[in-house]
């Protein structure tokens, strides 16, 4: 059931939180409010999915272990729906569930945190994810077309492979924009992490590598342009 929805100024970002543990739900909600966010809280997936029919949040915090629908299935449904696919999603997972983490990132989640987690770090990650559009839009305000095949429209947050639009998550788009700034230039994992998460230092593990894999898959014939440089990072080179 839906637990609460905090009312506030419409300019404040709305965060949807889905977790079946009432204490965690309340803890996250209270701290979101303290940090200037509105929040809508849910103890299960189905009430949240009903909520999405009328309201689009700015970010979703999704626990994977829910009583009605597994969080990975929720994530998959969101990323397959054109209206919801671009909503940033941060997963909450139990310690040691690395397989779920990788699957979630492959399905399009932007980030994850392992329980128990630091509320301060959670808030920092939320802010970092929501800042990503701002970072992208201030790059140069132009379209970038590579070999008449791949077009990146920074202001519109759109990518086209020839005439076909490619749906990317915020994270994938930010990585692609970064790599496209200088073709052939090698960007270290740390550089990419800084672009994604700012100065906040998080334990990333395989996150960058999974996002790169997803990006390659989505870019089709342009996917191989994203090349790995062993021990260093990645570059975009047609």
N, C-alpha and C positions, 0 to 999 in steps of 0.2 A: 504494500500500500504506500501511497505517498505520505511522507512524514511531515514535511513542512515546506513552504515556499516563502522565503524572506522577501518582503516588499522593499522597494527602494527606488532611487532615481534611475530612470531608464538609461542614463548614460553609463551607469556602472555595469561591468560585465556580469553576465549571469552564468553561474557554474552549476551544472547538474551533478549530483553525487548519488551513486547507487551502491549501497552496501547493506548487507543484512544484519550487521552488528550495530545496534542502536547507539552504543557508547561511542564507537568510531564515527558514526554518522553525525552525531551531535558535536563531537570534538572538531571534526572538519568544518561543519557548518558555522560554529561559533568563531573559529579562527578566520574563516573566509569573510565573515561580517566585520571582524576587527580590522581586516586588511582592505576593506572597501569593495567587497564583492557581494552581489546578491547570490542567493543559492536556492536551489530546489532539491529536496532530499527524498530519496526513495529506498524502501527496504527490499524491493524486488524489481525484476526487469520489466514485467508486463505493465505496471503502472507508469514506469518511465517511458515505455514505448508509446503508451496512450498520450502522455504529456507531449511527446515530440510531434504529434499530429497538429498541435496548435501553437507550440512554442519551440523556437530554435535557440538553444543555449550557446554561449560563446566557447564553452569548453565542457567536456564530460570527464568525470572521475568515475571509473568503473571497476568495481571489485569483480574478480573472475568467479569466485565461488558464491553463487546466488541460489536461493531456494527454488526458483521456478525455471530459469533459463541460464545455461552456463554463459559466463561473461564473454568467452571466445565466440559463441554463437551470436551474442548481441553485437559484438564488434564486427563480425562478418556481415550481419544485416545492415548495420549502419553504413559500412563502407561500400555496400552494393547499391545503396539508395541514393539517387542523384541529389536529393534535397538535403541529405544528412552526411554525405561522404566527406565533406571538407570541414566538418566540425572537429577540432582537435580533441584527441582522446588520450587520457593518461590512465594506465591500468594499475590496479592494486593486486598484488599476488602474494601468496604464502611463500615463506622462505624455502628455497631449494627447488621451486617449480620452474626450472630453466626452460623446459620444453614449452610450457605455457607462455613464457615470456617471449621466446623466439617466434612461436606461432602468432601471438598477438601483434608483434611488430611486423611480421610478414603480412598479416591481414590489414595493416594500415594504422595501428596505434602509433602515437607520436612519442610516447615515453612510458616508463613504468616505475613503480616503487614497490619494494618488498616490505611486507609487514614483519615486525613492527617498524614504523618509520618515524622520522622526525617531522613534526608539523612545520617547523621553520623551513626545512628543506622542501617539503611539499609546496608551501606557498611560493618559495623561490622558483621552483620548477613551473608552477602555473604562470607566474609572471613572465618567465623566460619564453614559454610557449606562446603566450599572447603577444609578446613583443616581436615575434618573428615576421609578421606582416609588415610592421613598421620598418624593420631592417631591410626587407626586400624592396619596399616601395621607394626608399631613399637612395637606392643604388645609382640609377642614372635616368630612370623614368622613360626608358626606350625599349623598343622591341629588339631582341637579338635573334638573328637568323643565321643558322650554321649550315653551310653547304646546300642551301635551298631545300633542306629537309626538315630541320628542327627549328621551330620558332618559339621563343620565350617572350611573352608579353608580361613585363614586370608589374606594370600598374594594374593590369586586369587579373593578374595571378592566373594566367592561362598558358598552356603549352600545347603546341600542335606538331604532330608528326605528319609532314606534308599537309593535307587538308583535314586530318583526323585529330580531334581534340583528345588529349591525354589527361585523365583525371589523376592528379597527384595530391598527396596530403601536404599540409603546411611544411612538415619536416622535409619531405622529398623535394618540394619546390625550392626551399631554402638551400638545400645541398646543391641542386642543379644550378641555381642562380650563382652560387658561390663558385662552383667549378667553371662556369661559363665566363667569369670575369676575365680570365686570362687562359686562353686555350693552350694546352700543353704544360701549363704551370702545375706543379705538384703541390697539393694541399694536404698537410699532415692531418691525421685524425684529431689532434689537439686543436688545430685551426678550425676544422669543421665543427668540433664540439663547442668552441668559443662562439662561433657564429650562431649555433643553435641555442646554447644555454648561457651565453654571455660570460660574465666573470664568475658565475656560480660554479663551484667545482663539485661534480657529481661522479659517482662510480658508474661508468658507462658500460663496461664489459663489451658485449658484442653488438650494442645498439647501432653504432655507425655502420658496421658491416652489413647488418640485416637491412637497414634503410637503403644502402647502396645496391644490394641485391634486388630489392623491390623496384628501385628506380630503373635499373638495367632492364628488368623484365618488362616494365611498362613502356619503355622507350623503343621497344621492338628493334628495328634495324639500326637505330642509333644507340642502342644499349651498349654494344661493344666499345663505343667511344669512351665510356667511363672505364679507365684502365687502372689497375692496381699497381702500385710501385712498392715492391716488397720492403717491409720494414720502415716505410715512410708514410704513405697515404694513398691518395687518389688524384687523378687528373682527367680532364676532358680533352680528348684529342681525336678528331675525325680521321 
